[in-house]
Amino acid sequence: MNYGDILFQLAIFLILLALLRKFAFGPIMGIMKQREEHIGNEISAAENSNKEAKKLVEEQRELLKQSRQEAQELIENAKKLGEEQKKSIVSEARTEAERIKDAAVKEIAQEKEQAVAALREQVASLSVLIASKVIEKELNEQDQQKLINEYIQEVGQGR
C-alpha cells in the first residue's frame, strides 16, 4: 500500500468536502433553513387560525345561549301578558254580567210595582163597582156569591 496515494486521496477528499460545504451544503442548508422557517410559520398560522376558530365558535355559542334566553323571556312575558288579559276579560265580563243582572232586577221590580199599582187600581175600581151594585140592591147570600163570581170574571177579562 502506498501511503502517498492514501494521503493524496485524503487531501483530495478533504478539498472536495470543503468545496461541497462551501458551494453545495451551504445553499442546500439555506434552502432547508428557509423551508423549516416556512413550515414553522405555516404551523404558527394554522395554530392562530385554530385559536380564532375556537374563539368564534365560543362567541357563537354564547350568542346562541343569549338568543335562547331572550326567546324564553319573550315567551314568559307573552304568557304573563296573556294571563293578565285573560283576568281582565273575565273581570270585565263579570262586571258586565253584574250590571245586566242589576238592570234586570231593577226592571223586574219596576214592572212588579207597575203591576201592583195596576192591580190596586183595578181592585179600587171594582170595589167601587161592587159597592155601587151593593147599594142598588140588598144582597142575600146567593146574590153575594153571584156578585163575587161576576167580579172574578170581570177581573179575568180585564187582564
Sequence and secondary structure as in RCSB ss.txt:
>XXXX:A:sequence
MNYGDILFQLAIFLILLALLRKFAFGPIMGIMKQREEHIGNEISAAENSNKEAKKLVEEQRELLKQSRQEAQELI
ENAKKLGEEQKKSIVSEARTEAERIKDAAVKEIAQEKEQAVAALREQVASLSVLIASKVIEKELNEQDQQKLINE
YIQEVGQGR
>XXXX:A:secstr
  HHHHHHHHHHHHHHHHHHIIIIIHHHHHHHHHHHHHHHHHHHHHHHHHHHHHHHHHHHHHHHHHHHHHHHHHH
HHHHHHHHHHHHHHHHHHHHHHHHHHHHHHHHHHHHHHHHHHHHHHHHHHHHHHHHHHHHHS   HHHHHHHHHH
HHHHHHHH 
